[in-house]
Amino acid sequence: GLQTHNINQQRTAWARKAGTFRDTGPYFYFVGCLPFFDVTFRYLNLAPLNSARSMLKLLNKMGIEPVISDHERCCGHDALWCGDHKTFRKLAEWNLEVIKASGAQTVLFSCPEGFVTFKNYYPKYFGVLPFEVLHMTEFLARELPETDLTFHISSSQRVTYHDPCRLGRLAGIYEAPRQLIEMLPEIKLVEMERNRENALCCGTSAWMECANHSKAIQTERMQEALQTGAQTLITACPKCQIHFTCARSDTEINLKVTDLYTFLAGSLKK
């Protein structure tokens, strides 16, 4: 069985150093598997938790102290896509209880997989959810213009954006991430030949495959990014960032792969 309830996880240690958060409140930030990715992918010189740190920084600057919980578990995406419905159901039930106990009315996701799992699949199994499910790009695109936060000129002026499969084709969110990038002054967002619903996948789903054909897809996508003349490839999915960074380490490709939230938080005016 899945004895996750006995595990004492340190899921929030990073957040105590990064900003302020709460145990109960109107907004719940569902962090997802970033704390585990942070440990697993250090060999790539990647820190996936920087995405969550940036997110917390942005929310705090907007006057929001989200709930972040040690009791959260994996959203169940990979179990679901591998056909393990029993594990998926257990994880989902657990997460729904944790969120309900926090009193949150809105659950925010930076990970497209967590978002699409809650938005599309939790209701199929558990009916209408008692809270709003929002991807952070939707939330920020809606709320940031209402704040007095401003961004300074980015050092990397020419960028391109990769549409993650779960955020694009599965959730239909294409414009919000682009609106956020274009909030930065003097930034030039150049589209790859294949974008939005026609975007090329990062080559791997649910960690099922990491073979030569995956690497070929990833390399092809990065070449497509380079053809735009951009120095930076921005993505809004931790797995996309991991896969591109991993594939790039085997090539001579000179392209910075960065996460949207780190990019935004790094450009905030003091």
Secondary structure, 3 states (H helix, E strand, C coil): CCCHHHCCCCCCHHHHHHCCCECCCCEEEECCCHHHHHHHCHHHCCCCHHHHHHHHHHHHHCCCCCECCCCCCCCCHHHHHCCCHHHHHHHHHHHHHHHHHHCCCEEEECCHHHHHHHHHHHHHHHCCCCCEEEEHHHHHHHHHHHCCCCECCCCCCEEEEECCCCCCCCCCCCHHHHHHHCCCCCCEECCCCCCHHHCCCCCCCCCCCCCHHHHHHHHHHHHHHHCCCCCEEEECCHHHHHHHHHHHCCCCCCCEEEEHHHHHHHCECC
